[in-house]
Amino acid sequence: MKDFTKALFNKIKALEDEEKEREKLESRIESFRASQKQNQGISPWEGLSLLGSLGFVVAGSIMVGLGVGVYLDRRLSTEPWLTVAGLVLGLLAAGFGSYELIRNFLQGKQ
């Protein structure tokens, strides 16, 4: 009977140790998952979307500014001054549009 009691006690002790190890492991897994959620970066598709949007904003702004400048130069016979002014305005609009696009994108990620 003494051996049975001792074996039973050892078995209970082993089960308690296994339970403690399992709880430690579950705690580590939960902390790892929490850190993964915090460290999630930009997915490749989101990056491509931002890159494509930036391309359209920059190209569109410059083309519109340059197009308006060329049109007004031909209409008013002031070549090349309004073309240069349109180009500068297009570049400024492209810079501002890019800034806003990136700022909004990053604010959405936080």
Buried (B, 14 or more C-beta within 10 A) or exposed (E): EEEEEEEEEEEEEEEEEEEEEEEEEEEEEEEEEEEEEEEEEEEEEEEEEBEEBBEEBBEBBBEBBBEBBBEBBEEEEEEEEBBEBBBEBBBEBBEEBBEEBBEEBEEEEE
